[in-house]
């Protein structure tokens, strides 16, 4: 009997060992990537907030453009991140459906993108909403996003808002089962901000700030995952903003105020200026015109479009 008991215990311990290996392997597999839902607020028959100037786009359209930019940036510049959209066109998706998409997929992050409105036309700025101020990860994420809006995108930050500030719950924040934020990119009822939200430059800058905030947050939250995107084929054109004799840190103060990633290239040349600094990758010269204009108004008046094949 004792022998049988020992045999049973050994078999039981073996089963536990196998299960522990299975659980560990599953956990490791789950840690190889993160998944994010990008939710463009409103859509279809629900236009969202309307600008005072009827010639400008309603909230649903601005939300969609910014959301699509955010998703494109994540796909282009990050590895091991899966992007799921609640909508990619002018479709009506109910609040319940948006929550269901996120919960059924068991995603890690939920980012809902909106524009704001207020009875007072002078009110402007960005806000990032969480369900509860005690939701530690959501609040941490929201704080990073608002820092990006204020310090890099040059927007007025109105800070983090929760249920108590709003005096009501937001369904997509209350019922999603992951780290969730709802971003208000600005006020369509403020004429100056509405105009900005309706420009391609404004939409790209806001999307870039959201992307950078997301990248910063997930890099800190998942130190074992490699989010560095692999090299991709470069387009034929880029924008050169400057050159130098000695290498300059692309993360330093010379470029810190820019909304776009700066890449330093070392040139094979007899010229004293051995380094050039470029932004973007485009199939045609025209694709980079918006960014070129932005760079010229942000301290790089001599920026030019160049062929990367030279």
Buried (B, 14 or more C-beta within 10 A) or exposed (E): EEEEEEEEEEEEEEEEEEEEEEEEEEEEEEEEBBBBBBBBBBBEEBBBBBBEEEEBBBBBBBBBBBBBBBBEBBEEBBEBBBBBBBBEEBEEBEBEEBBBBBBEEEBBBBBBBBBBBEEEBEBBBBBBBBBBBEBEBBBBBBBBBBBBBBEBBEBEBBEBBBBEBEEEEBBBBBBBEBBBBBBBBBBBBBBEBBBBBBEBBBBBBBBBBBBBBBBBBBBEBBEEBEBEBEEEEBBBBBBBBBBBEEEBEBEEEBBEEBBBBBBBEEEEEEEEEBBBBBBBBBEEBEBBBBBBEBBBEBEBEEBEBBEBEE
